[in-house]
């Protein structure tokens, strides 16, 4: 009996979380969900699990991204959704920009000079584009000669690549990056 | 002895066609050829021979080589070739410097340091690092593709979206009118004001926001002076900054004070 009541309460909480995520349209942090529902963070996590189970088989998925959770459409329906929205999807990053992005993501905070040292070519143009798209930002200045600007990634970076946080970046080398590429191919 | 083999230069350098490449195992790269008293041939051959001790660097005038390099670079610049040549010239200078300097007494257990072999090793290391990042870029591409297949209710990456959080344009305008009215009430005598420029006010707003990471309340942006022109121009500057997505406007609840935050922090 008590167990059933508890399950009902969890289902209700999952419903409340789902409603919030539906109207938010952007990742909502666990703490925000806890504050607004008055539930313990651990309970919210349970509710998120319930919600995950509930969304399987539907048109939506629940994604942990940029330090929060969001509801999004399933990739299977990408073409249909795109047609409905009638919007050209965001332009993909160019090869050079993507390389620059990778170096910044894995080595941040990093200066322009260090980026160019790895790539072996000037990268100002790519850095500018990444700044413009708000995937990177200036995070400070290196305390060395000339006080060069240090770059780091933004919250939009996490959302753009669907990462929960920076530790979600696949590790360089066999286990992470190569395994991911294997899985995709 | 094999026939001298001709290897096309990498990167389309044209020096190699001028003379046949020397016979032997050194046909890997013949991009940059040099001719100085005591040696004539590809620069990387010179580096190899010098490293193996088969040629005495102290008898070779490096200033001739570097002078020639600068001259050629000024004539026409093939960046790939010039970079490679520069690396090799630097290696030669380093080797020669070590030859000319008095050697320190050998330590008890001489560490196996090989001067010039550092260079290919370092190059190899850097190439490996670069390759690893290329792979990481491929992984990011895969993630990008995945993420571009899913849509959220209000895709925030849409470039048309302004950084207004809980704030409507009406809210902004109402706050602006309040400031204007307050100024009118306070105005004792409006003195002809100095000219105010939007660009200047944009800079001032950004500076104020940089000093306050938690943000600045809307009305506080107008405290400095209260002439109508100053308020209007400051408001225009603020709208411009919001339009450029350099400033975020945030309001916790409807009718709460609007807080402005620098968008990059």
HADDOCK unambig.tbl for C-alpha pairs under 7 A between the chains (distance, minus, plus):
assign (segid A and resid 25 and name CA) (segid B and resid 152 and name CA) 6.04 0.50 0.50
assign (segid A and resid 25 and name CA) (segid B and resid 153 and name CA) 4.77 0.50 0.50
assign (segid A and resid 25 and name CA) (segid B and resid 154 and name CA) 4.94 0.50 0.50
assign (segid A and resid 71 and name CA) (segid B and resid 152 and name CA) 6.36 0.50 0.50
assign (segid A and resid 72 and name CA) (segid B and resid 150 and name CA) 6.00 0.50 0.50
assign (segid A and resid 72 and name CA) (segid B and resid 151 and name CA) 5.21 0.50 0.50
assign (segid A and resid 72 and name CA) (segid B and resid 152 and name CA) 4.40 0.50 0.50
assign (segid A and resid 72 and name CA) (segid B and resid 153 and name CA) 6.94 0.50 0.50
assign (segid A and resid 73 and name CA) (segid B and resid 150 and name CA) 5.13 0.50 0.50
assign (segid A and resid 73 and name CA) (segid B and resid 151 and name CA) 5.16 0.50 0.50
assign (segid A and resid 73 and name CA) (segid B and resid 152 and name CA) 6.47 0.50 0.50
assign (segid A and resid 74 and name CA) (segid B and resid 150 and name CA) 5.67 0.50 0.50
assign (segid A and resid 75 and name CA) (segid B and resid 149 and name CA) 4.78 0.50 0.50
assign (segid A and resid 75 and name CA) (segid B and resid 150 and name CA) 5.02 0.50 0.50
assign (segid A and resid 78 and name CA) (segid B and resid 149 and name CA) 4.96 0.50 0.50
assign (segid A and resid 78 and name CA) (segid B and resid 150 and name CA) 6.18 0.50 0.50
assign (segid A and resid 98 and name CA) (segid B and resid 137 and name CA) 5.54 0.50 0.50
assign (segid A and resid 99 and name CA) (segid B and resid 133 and name CA) 6.64 0.50 0.50
assign (segid A and resid 99 and name CA) (segid B and resid 134 and name CA) 6.07 0.50 0.50
assign (segid A and resid 99 and name CA) (segid B and resid 137 and name CA) 5.06 0.50 0.50
assign (segid A and resid 102 and name CA) (segid B and resid 133 and name CA) 6.36 0.50 0.50
assign (segid A and resid 102 and name CA) (segid B and resid 136 and name CA) 6.04 0.50 0.50
assign (segid A and resid 102 and name CA) (segid B and resid 137 and name CA) 5.33 0.50 0.50
assign (segid A and resid 103 and name CA) (segid B and resid 133 and name CA) 6.37 0.50 0.50
assign (segid A and resid 118 and name CA) (segid B and resid 126 and name CA) 7.00 0.50 0.50
assign (segid A and resid 118 and name CA) (segid B and resid 130 and name CA) 5.97 0.50 0.50
assign (segid A and resid 119 and name CA) (segid B and resid 130 and name CA) 6.43 0.50 0.50
assign (segid A and resid 137 and name CA) (segid B and resid 264 and name CA) 6.44 0.50 0.50
assign (segid A and resid 160 and name CA) (segid B and resid 144 and name CA) 6.67 0.50 0.50
assign (segid A and resid 160 and name CA) (segid B and resid 147 and name CA) 6.74 0.50 0.50
assign (segid A and resid 161 and name CA) (segid B and resid 140 and name CA) 6.95 0.50 0.50
assign (segid A and resid 161 and name CA) (segid B and resid 143 and name CA) 5.31 0.50 0.50
assign (segid A and resid 161 and name CA) (segid B and resid 144 and name CA) 5.04 0.50 0.50
assign (segid A and resid 161 and name CA) (segid B and resid 147 and name CA) 5.98 0.50 0.50
assign (segid A and resid 162 and name CA) (segid B and resid 143 and name CA) 6.89 0.50 0.50
assign (segid A and resid 162 and name CA) (segid B and resid 147 and name CA) 5.78 0.50 0.50
assign (segid A and resid 172 and name CA) (segid B and resid 132 and name CA) 6.89 0.50 0.50
assign (segid A and resid 172 and name CA) (segid B and resid 136 and name CA) 6.46 0.50 0.50
assign (segid A and resid 173 and name CA) (segid B and resid 132 and name CA) 6.84 0.50 0.50
assign (segid A and resid 177 and name CA) (segid B and resid 135 and name CA) 6.89 0.50 0.50
assign (segid A and resid 177 and name CA) (segid B and resid 136 and name CA) 5.93 0.50 0.50
assign (segid A and resid 177 and name CA) (segid B and resid 139 and name CA) 5.84 0.50 0.50
assign (segid A and resid 180 and name CA) (segid B and resid 139 and name CA) 6.66 0.50 0.50
assign (segid A and resid 181 and name CA) (segid B and resid 139 and name CA) 6.02 0.50 0.50
